[in-house]
Amino acid sequence: MCTLVTLYFAEEVPLMAYQPHHLSDSAPLLDSPQQIGFDNSKSKLDTSTVDNASSNNPESSYEINKNAKHPSPMVEEEQNVSFDGPGAVLVNLLTNLRHLPLAMLSSLIVMALSWSVWFPFFLFDTDWMGREVYHGDPKGNDSVAVKAYDAGVREGAFGLLLNSVVLGISSFLLEPMCQRMGARLVWAMSNFIVFACMAGTAIISLVSVNKYITEGIQHAIGENRAIKIASLVIFALLGFPLSITYSVPFSITADLTADTGGGQGLAIGVLNLAIVIPQMIVSLGAGPWDALFSGGNIPAFVLAPLFALAAGVTATLKLPNLSSGSFKSSGFHFG
């Protein structure tokens, strides 16, 4: 459906031919405005020098015109070098990582740590509710265990619904919060909230498992309502920091590159690497990590708060202070 909507409404932009003297989108991240201005002034100076020399020496003027009409093969080969293949975007992203400013490197670190927390929650939230809270087993021989797991998964899905509602409401509060507190503190605050919530999941897991061991599965299914309500509250509260994670880091990245001449595209692409790399690490490593502690979701949920705490501390200490006036709503745009 998304593909069809994009094909129907998106306006096709033709690819432009390669221009040797055109600054690429990565130029603002690789060179400062002072350097760009220096290069332009230097080129103008060289042009004036050539003009003066040609006016004083007609023979040199003839040589310059001859070289311009018939460039050497080496110069022509250098001008024809371009990265316009299918993998050009990925090549530019990877090769330009070392040229990023220090503020962007701090944003990448905080982003990677943040998503190292969110992906365990996204992958195992309903399974955690079915196993650790309701003490069910989807492969159990006992029908009671299977029904308990199904009930926990349904309850977890309801918790995700509450999470989405809180996320939608919180999105309207982000602009005034960023204007009042600053984006750096808002992003850091979201990570500290995630730290508290994920630590709460670990505490709930330990309490619930202890009650299950002492009082049996019937207690887990029918009478343990306080733990279930606490789990739903955590699901709902996580919607607020999630709304911050979905928007504020990208606003910070765009603001860091706003005065560099259009480097936001490359910066956002590099920022996405800080999302997908933790996703691959969590996807490949969460299972073996849980298996080291006899299975279950508790090991991953215990490790997640540590990443959230590190993200909050790094955001507080390393992210730059941005102008609060840069966060202004531009309204809704259609068409």
C-alpha positions as CSV (number, residue, x, y, z in Angstrom):
1,M,0.0,0.0,0.0
2,C,2.8,2.4,0.9
3,T,4.5,1.7,-2.4
4,L,1.4,2.3,-4.4
5,V,0.8,5.6,-2.7
6,T,4.4,6.7,-3.3
7,L,4.2,5.7,-7.0
8,Y,1.0,7.6,-7.4
9,F,1.7,10.8,-5.5
10,A,5.5,11.2,-5.6
11,E,6.9,13.6,-8.2
12,E,9.7,12.0,-10.2
13,V,12.9,14.1,-10.2
14,P,15.2,13.3,-13.1
15,L,18.8,12.5,-12.4
16,M,21.2,15.3,-13.2
17,A,24.4,14.8,-15.2
18,Y,27.6,14.7,-13.3
19,Q,29.2,18.1,-12.9
20,P,32.8,18.2,-11.9
21,H,32.7,21.6,-10.2
22,H,29.4,21.0,-8.4
23,L,29.6,20.5,-4.6
24,S,28.2,17.2,-3.5
25,D,25.7,16.8,-0.6
26,S,28.6,15.6,1.5
27,A,30.7,18.8,1.0
28,P,29.1,20.6,3.9
29,L,30.1,17.8,6.3
30,L,33.6,17.6,4.8
31,D,34.5,21.3,4.5
32,S,33.6,24.2,6.7
33,P,32.0,27.4,5.2
34,Q,35.3,29.3,5.7
35,Q,37.2,26.7,3.6
36,I,34.6,26.8,0.9
37,G,34.8,30.6,0.8
38,F,38.5,30.4,0.7
39,D,38.5,28.0,-2.3
40,N,36.1,30.3,-4.2
41,S,38.2,33.3,-3.5
42,K,41.3,31.4,-4.5
43,S,39.7,30.3,-7.8
44,K,38.8,33.9,-8.6
45,L,42.4,35.0,-7.8
46,D,43.8,32.3,-10.1
47,T,41.4,33.4,-12.9
48,S,42.4,37.0,-12.6
49,T,46.1,36.0,-12.6
50,V,45.6,34.0,-15.8
51,D,43.8,36.9,-17.5
52,N,46.6,39.3,-16.6
53,A,49.2,36.9,-17.9
54,S,47.3,36.3,-21.1
55,S,47.0,40.0,-21.8
56,N,50.8,40.5,-21.4
57,N,51.8,37.4,-23.4
58,P,49.7,36.5,-26.5
59,E,51.5,33.2,-26.9
60,S,50.6,32.0,-23.5
61,S,47.0,33.0,-24.2
62,Y,47.1,30.8,-27.3
63,E,48.5,27.9,-25.2
64,I,45.7,28.2,-22.6
65,N,43.0,28.2,-25.3
66,K,44.6,25.2,-27.0
67,N,44.7,23.3,-23.7
68,A,41.1,24.2,-23.0
69,K,39.9,22.9,-26.4
70,H,42.1,19.8,-26.3
71,P,42.5,18.6,-22.7
72,S,45.0,16.0,-21.9
73,P,43.8,12.4,-21.4
74,M,44.9,12.5,-17.7
75,V,42.8,15.6,-17.0
76,E,39.8,14.3,-18.8
77,E,40.0,11.0,-17.0
78,E,40.1,12.8,-13.6
79,Q,37.1,14.9,-14.5
80,N,35.1,11.9,-15.6
81,V,35.5,10.1,-12.2
82,S,32.2,10.0,-10.5
83,F,30.3,7.9,-8.0
84,D,26.9,7.5,-9.6
85,G,26.5,3.8,-9.4
86,P,23.8,1.9,-7.5
87,G,26.0,1.7,-4.4
88,A,27.1,5.3,-4.5
89,V,24.9,6.4,-1.5
90,L,26.3,3.6,0.7
91,V,29.9,4.3,-0.3
92,N,29.5,8.0,0.4
93,L,28.0,7.3,3.8
94,L,30.7,4.9,4.9
95,T,33.7,6.9,3.5
96,N,32.4,10.2,5.0
97,L,31.9,8.8,8.6
98,R,35.5,9.9,9.5
99,H,34.8,13.5,8.4
100,L,31.7,14.1,10.6
101,P,31.9,16.9,13.2
102,L,32.3,16.0,16.8
103,A,28.7,17.0,17.6
104,M,27.4,14.5,15.0
105,L,29.6,11.7,16.5
106,S,28.0,12.3,19.9
107,S,24.5,12.1,18.3
108,L,25.4,8.8,16.7
109,I,26.6,7.4,20.0
110,V,23.4,8.4,21.9
111,M,21.3,7.2,19.0
112,A,23.0,3.8,18.9
113,L,22.7,3.3,22.7
114,S,19.0,4.4,22.6
115,W,18.0,1.9,20.0
116,S,20.0,-0.8,21.8
117,V,17.3,-0.4,24.4
118,W,14.3,-0.1,22.2
119,F,14.9,-3.2,20.0
120,P,14.8,-5.7,22.9
121,F,11.5,-4.2,23.9
122,F,10.1,-4.2,20.4
123,L,11.1,-7.8,19.8
124,F,10.2,-9.4,23.2
125,D,7.4,-7.2,24.7
126,T,4.4,-9.4,24.2
127,D,6.5,-12.6,24.7
128,W,7.7,-11.1,28.0
129,M,4.1,-10.5,29.0
130,G,3.2,-14.0,28.1
131,R,6.1,-15.7,29.8
132,E,7.4,-13.6,32.7
133,V,4.1,-12.0,33.7
134,Y,1.5,-14.7,32.9
135,H,4.0,-17.6,33.1
136,G,2.7,-19.2,30.0
137,D,4.4,-21.4,27.5
138,P,3.4,-21.5,23.8
139,K,4.9,-25.0,23.4
140,G,3.8,-26.4,26.7
141,N,2.0,-29.7,27.0
142,D,-0.4,-28.3,29.6
143,S,-3.3,-26.4,28.1
144,V,-3.3,-24.1,31.1
145,A,0.2,-22.9,30.2
146,V,-0.7,-22.3,26.6
147,K,-3.9,-20.4,27.5
148,A,-1.8,-18.3,30.0
149,Y,0.7,-17.4,27.3
150,D,-2.1,-16.4,24.9
151,A,-3.7,-14.3,27.5
152,G,-0.4,-12.6,28.2
153,V,0.2,-11.9,24.5
154,R,-3.2,-10.3,24.1
155,E,-2.6,-8.2,27.2
156,G,0.8,-7.1,25.8
157,A,-0.9,-6.1,22.5
158,F,-3.3,-4.0,24.5
159,G,-0.3,-2.4,26.3
160,L,1.1,-1.5,22.9
161,L,-2.2,0.1,22.0
162,L,-1.8,2.3,25.1
163,N,1.8,2.9,24.1
164,S,0.7,4.3,20.7
165,V,-2.0,6.5,22.3
166,V,0.5,8.1,24.7
167,L,3.0,8.4,21.8
168,G,0.4,10.3,19.7
169,I,-0.5,12.7,22.5
170,S,3.1,13.3,23.5
171,S,4.0,14.3,20.0
172,F,2.1,17.5,20.4
173,L,4.1,18.4,23.5
174,L,7.5,18.0,22.0
175,E,7.8,21.4,20.4
176,P,7.0,23.5,23.5
177,M,9.3,21.2,25.6
178,C,12.2,21.7,23.2
179,Q,11.6,25.4,23.1
180,R,11.6,25.6,26.9
181,M,14.2,23.0,27.9
182,G,16.3,22.5,24.8
183,A,16.5,19.4,22.6
184,R,19.6,18.1,24.4
185,L,17.8,17.9,27.8
186,V,14.6,16.5,26.2
187,W,16.5,13.7,24.5
188,A,18.5,13.0,27.7
189,M,15.3,13.0,29.8
190,S,13.7,10.4,27.5
191,N,16.6,8.0,28.0
192,F,16.4,8.4,31.8
193,I,12.7,7.6,31.6
194,V,13.4,4.5,29.5
195,F,16.0,3.5,32.1
196,A,13.4,3.7,34.9
197,C,10.8,1.9,32.8
198,M,13.1,-1.0,31.7
199,A,14.4,-1.3,35.2
200,G,10.8,-1.6,36.3
201,T,10.3,-4.5,33.8
202,A,13.2,-6.3,35.4
203,I,11.8,-5.8,38.9
204,I,8.3,-6.9,37.8
205,S,9.9,-10.0,36.2
206,L,11.7,-11.0,39.4
207,V,8.6,-10.4,41.6
208,S,6.3,-12.3,39.3
209,V,8.7,-15.2,38.9
210,N,9.0,-15.4,42.7
211,K,5.2,-15.5,43.2
212,Y,4.9,-18.1,40.5
213,I,7.5,-20.3,42.2
214,T,5.8,-20.0,45.6
215,E,2.1,-19.9,44.7
216,G,1.8,-21.7,41.4
217,I,0.4,-20.8,38.0
218,Q,-3.2,-20.4,39.0
219,H,-2.1,-17.4,41.1
220,A,-0.3,-16.0,38.1
221,I,-3.4,-16.4,35.9
222,G,-6.2,-15.2,38.2
223,E,-5.1,-13.3,41.2
224,N,-1.9,-11.4,40.4
225,R,-3.6,-8.2,39.1
226,A,-1.2,-5.7,40.6
227,I,1.7,-7.0,38.5
228,K,-0.4,-7.0,35.4
229,I,-1.5,-3.4,35.9
230,A,2.1,-2.3,36.6
231,S,3.2,-4.0,33.3
232,L,0.5,-2.1,31.4
233,V,1.5,1.2,33.0
234,I,5.1,0.7,31.9
235,F,3.9,-0.1,28.4
236,A,1.9,3.1,28.3
237,L,4.7,5.3,29.9
238,L,7.2,4.1,27.3
239,G,5.1,5.9,24.6
240,F,6.4,9.3,25.8
241,P,10.1,8.7,25.4
242,L,9.4,6.8,22.2
243,S,7.8,9.9,20.7
244,I,11.0,11.8,21.5
245,T,13.2,9.1,20.0
246,Y,11.2,9.2,16.8
247,S,11.6,13.0,16.3
248,V,14.1,14.9,18.4
249,P,17.3,13.2,17.3
250,F,16.5,14.0,13.7
251,S,15.7,17.6,14.6
252,I,19.1,17.9,16.3
253,T,20.9,16.4,13.3
254,A,19.2,18.7,10.9
255,D,20.0,21.7,13.2
256,L,23.6,20.7,13.4
257,T,23.9,20.8,9.6
258,A,21.5,23.7,8.9
259,D,24.2,26.2,8.2
260,T,26.5,24.0,6.1
261,G,24.7,24.4,2.8
262,G,22.4,21.4,2.6
263,G,24.2,18.5,4.2
264,Q,21.1,17.3,6.1
265,G,20.4,14.4,3.7
266,L,23.8,12.8,4.3
267,A,23.6,13.5,8.0
268,I,20.2,11.8,8.4
269,G,21.5,8.8,6.3
270,V,24.4,8.4,8.6
271,L,22.1,8.8,11.7
272,N,20.1,5.9,10.3
273,L,23.2,3.7,10.5
274,A,23.1,4.2,14.3
275,I,19.6,2.6,14.2
276,V,20.1,-0.4,11.9
277,I,23.4,-1.5,13.3
278,P,22.1,-1.9,16.9
279,Q,19.1,-3.7,15.3
280,M,21.3,-6.3,13.7
281,I,23.3,-6.7,16.9
282,V,20.3,-7.2,19.1
283,S,18.6,-9.5,16.6
284,L,21.7,-11.8,16.4
285,G,22.8,-11.5,20.0
286,A,19.7,-11.4,22.1
287,G,18.9,-15.1,21.7
288,P,22.4,-16.4,22.7
289,W,22.5,-13.8,25.5
290,D,19.2,-15.1,27.0
291,A,20.4,-18.7,26.4
292,L,23.4,-18.1,28.7
293,F,20.9,-17.6,31.6
294,S,18.6,-20.5,30.9
295,G,16.4,-18.7,28.5
296,G,13.6,-16.2,29.1
297,N,13.5,-12.5,28.4
298,I,14.8,-11.3,31.8
299,P,18.5,-11.2,30.8
300,A,17.8,-8.9,27.8
301,F,15.5,-6.7,29.9
302,V,18.1,-6.4,32.6
303,L,20.8,-5.4,30.2
304,A,18.6,-2.8,28.5
305,P,18.5,-0.3,31.4
306,L,22.3,-0.1,31.4
307,F,22.3,1.1,27.8
308,A,19.5,3.6,28.5
309,L,21.5,5.0,31.5
310,A,24.6,5.3,29.3
311,A,22.6,7.0,26.6
312,G,21.2,9.5,29.1
313,V,24.5,10.4,30.6
314,T,26.2,10.7,27.2
315,A,23.4,13.0,25.9
316,T,23.7,15.2,29.0
317,L,27.5,15.5,28.8
318,K,28.3,15.4,25.1
319,L,25.4,16.8,23.1
320,P,25.7,20.5,22.2
321,N,23.4,23.1,23.4
322,L,21.1,24.2,20.5
323,S,19.1,27.3,20.2
324,S,15.6,26.8,21.5
325,G,14.2,29.2,18.9
326,S,15.1,26.8,16.1
327,F,12.2,24.5,17.1
328,K,9.2,26.2,15.4
329,S,6.3,24.4,13.8
330,S,5.7,24.9,10.1
331,G,2.2,23.6,10.2
332,F,0.6,20.8,8.2
333,H,1.3,20.5,4.5
334,F,-0.8,18.6,2.0
335,G,-0.3,17.9,-1.7
